[in-house]
Structure formats: C-alpha cells, structure tokens
Amino acid sequence: MILWALAGVVTLGFLIALEIAARHYGLPGPITTQVQEVVLRPKSGFLLYASMALMMTVLTWRQRLIAAGFAIGIDLVFVLVRWAFHVKATEGHPFGNGALWVILGCAVIAVTRRTGQERILLLKGVGLALLLVAGRKTGDTWLLITSKTRPAVLDPYLAVADHALGNPSWVAGRLVRATGSVGAHVLDWVYVQLAVAAVVMALYQLRHVAAERRFPSHHLVRTFLVIGLLGPGIYMLFPVVGPIFAYGADGGHWALGNLWPDTPPPLTAPHSMPFDEITPRNCMPSLHTAWATTIFIHSRRAPRVLRFAGTFWLIATLGATLGFGYHYGTDIIAGVVFALTVEVAMRSLAHGWERSGIQLVAYGTTVFAALLVAYRWLPMQMAEHPWVFGPLLILATASVIHGYIRTTRQGEPQSPPAARQPEPQPEPV
C-alpha cells in the first residue's frame, strides 16, 4: 500500500506539473482534458472502454455485466441529450463518457462500500484504468510541449545516418504505395489501435485477478506505462519530426524538399533545421515500435491466436511507422533497444534484481546512449561506410535481443523434476 500511495502521489505531481506547463502555452493540460471528458465528447472513446475493461478484471462476472450495462446506458443518454438539444458535433467520439463514469463510480464504491482487501483490490483496478487514460493525456501534453520548446529539429542527422541502413523509410514508403488503398488502410488501423491491442493482451494476462484476488507481479500494462512516461523525455533531447514532414509534402514550406518516398535525402553535412510549433517532435525513439515490441514479448506465453496476433501487430506496426514516413530506420532500432531495456528493468523490479538483469539494463542503456551519440555526431561517417556501420547497428540491436532472451530464460522458474514412480513389486505366490 505504501508503494501504491507513493506511486499515486508521484503521478499526481507529474500531472500537475504538465498541467502548469500546458497552461503556460495557453492550452489545457492532461487534468483539464480528462475532466472535460466527463461531459464533453471524449477524444479517446475506445481507450476509455478499454480502460474500463481492465478495471473489470477485479469484478465478478455479474458485476462486469452490470458495469458494462451502466456504461452503455449512460452513453445512450448522452447521445439522446445531445440530439434533443441540437448540440453540434465537435471533435471526439460520441461514446466513452459512460465508461469514464463507471470507472469513477467504482472508485466511489471502493471508498464508501468496500473494506479491507476488497477495497484495495477495487482501488487497484480503478487506478490501473485511470493510469492508462492519464498516460494518453500525458502523452498528448508532452507532444505539445516538444513542439513549443524545440523550434529546431535534428531530422537531417537521422536522414544521413539512415544511409547506413539503406534508407528503409523511403523503401517502405514505395512498397506501401504499391499495395494501394487496402494495404494503407490496414496498416493505418493497426497503427492507430495499438493501445486496444495492448489491452487485449493485458486482459489475457489479468484474467485470473478476480479469482485470485491479486494482480500478477508483472504484466504488460506496467511496461507500457513506463515506456510512455520515459520516451517523451527523450524527445526533448533529440527532437525529430519524421521523413513525411522534414522531407515530404506534409511539412509544407518547412520541409527541405518534397523528396519522400521517391528520392533519398542528399548525402550532405547535416545541420539542425527550424520547424513549425505544431508538429510533435516524437520520432526518437519510435515508441510505437517499443510498444509493439512489448506486445510481441508478452504474447509469447499466450495461446497460439494471441501469439500470431502479437507477431502480426509487430510486423504491421514496423511497416506503418516506416511506410507512412513517420520514422527513420534509426528510430526503429532505438525503439527496440529502448523497449527491451525497460522490459527487463520492470521484470527485475517485480521478480528481484539479479546480476544478469542488472547487467542487461546497464548494457541496454549503454547501447541506447551510444546510438544517440552516433546519430548526432557520426552521421556522415555512418553514411560513407554503410557496410561497416549498417551491420554494426544490426549487431548492437541483436546483442540486446540475445541478452534479453538469455536473461529471461535464466529467470524462469524451473519446474521440479517428476518424482520417480516406485517399481511394481511382484505379488507373492
């Protein structure tokens, strides 16, 4: 309980700090936008229902049906009231308010109608749901802050360094264009609904919470939230907008040219470039890749259909991040290293810090820092010697993957050997 209380205080302080920062730029922060969704059309309708589903893992089946019924009923009332009073549709979903009301209602019930372990369990479920929603709002505010505080971006450095990998974003962009509208729509749906895929995987991992009356020591949501918390801080250190903006039509007059995906960027000495105060600097590292990697990792012990889904989501996310021009190949590599390092740290925090876990966290952090340093100060050398630096980048990433596999296998509990059955004795004559 002390740890949960401490986590709550830290989270609240962090949200207040982001609220103040957003207000400084004349825009609402994460707390304001979340309070608005109690009544206004929510921007994250699907995510609110997914968060409610996570909370319902602590409820019985009867309670789940009642909660879902209340959420749908409240949403229907909101739709009818907006229709009756001719409320104009604004940006957002027509549903989701009901799910948020149910989550808040369960928090009130936990405080007023539950005691002991039942209260703690229900509050943990509510806290998990609200953390997932707050993570989305926090991310939106972080992106706003990056666009306002980082007027210059470092895209030319990554574009030059990407020559060592063969300019994968340019190649993937042409491949996605060749698939036509069908391939683009599928990849776009996968890219947008990443959080929903994570919730589906988390629901499988938390399926026994109601029966066992406790949460597992480590699950997907913990790593997901930490990645979302730490990643935007790195955006501030290495602001990048992505190929579609820096070298494509979406960048408007701020772009260096309409080059993506037909013409690879020129191999010239890189420099920082000014950009608008609207586009988020959210490329380095690729958090979509980090989250998809985490889903893939946690799906390895799931049933076959979820293992296939985790593999598909990882491949499709990589295709979308590169094929839509949202990221460079260097971002993808950094995202994989970042995800594995955070995952090992969260596993070690849950199961105990062993020597192998400490070493891999230190090694992954070192590799990640080395990647950022190389992208920033050695891009020309990387581009001029692709057959040296390209394999080095792949080997560095592969070494972290190998270390993760070895570390997690060592940490798996070994099943005791089966007891030897006594040999049958011959019956007396």
C-alpha angles and dihedrals in degrees: 000000000000090000092047091049091048091049090050093051092048092047093049092049091049092051091049091051091051090046090055092047092050092047088054088065093045097254133111117262131221096280094051095046091049093050089049090057090064087077110003126073104284120236091210104048097148092044092053091056091045089052090050089051089055090051091050091063086085093053132082119250091258091051091047092055091048092049093048091048092051092049093051092044093051091049091051090052091051091050092050093047092050090048094047094050093040093239108185115241113252131184111303143056124302089228137047101078090095093055091052091048091052092050091051091044091055089052090055091047091050091054098041106029107027132069139188119351093354091059092047093049094049092046090051090053092049091046091052091052094046092046090056091050092043089050089059093048092045091052092052091052092047090054090051091051092050092054092048100042101038107058092167124059132201100221095126089061093055093041091056094043089050089069087077088064096042097259094283095184091059091048094046091047091058091046093052090048089052092055090061128213095323095061092043093051093049093049092045092052091049091048095050097043097051092117091053090052089052091052091051090053091045092051089057091050092047097043093112098048095099093050098042093039092224140079122247115259092245131021141155098268093062093057091041093056095045091051089051091049099048101034099068089053088062089051087066091055096045110025113194130161101193138248096284089060104032095041104015143071093266090069094065115193090343092068121097089230143317094275106127123129102353103050123040115232116268118265099240134131105287126234136175115270131205118245139180125282094241108059113084118239092224108136108093106097108013103237092185087060091045092051093045089050089052092051089050092050095049093046093062092087095042128095118288096263091056091046090054090046092051091050092047092048092052094048093044092047091052089049092050097045091051100029095052092047095245095127144021123234089252089060091055094053091048090048093055093049091046093050095049092048093051092044093054090047092052092046091050091048090054101039101029134276110276127178095256092051093049091048094050093048089051092045094047091049090050093050091048092050091047090053092053092047092049093048091050103041106019106041096119093049089049092050094046093050104037094155089060104038097034094062090040091058091048092046092049091053092044091052091057090047091050091048091050093051092048094046096048092047090053090051095052114108111252115230113235116252115263114264113255112250115232114249113251113258119226113255116248114258 
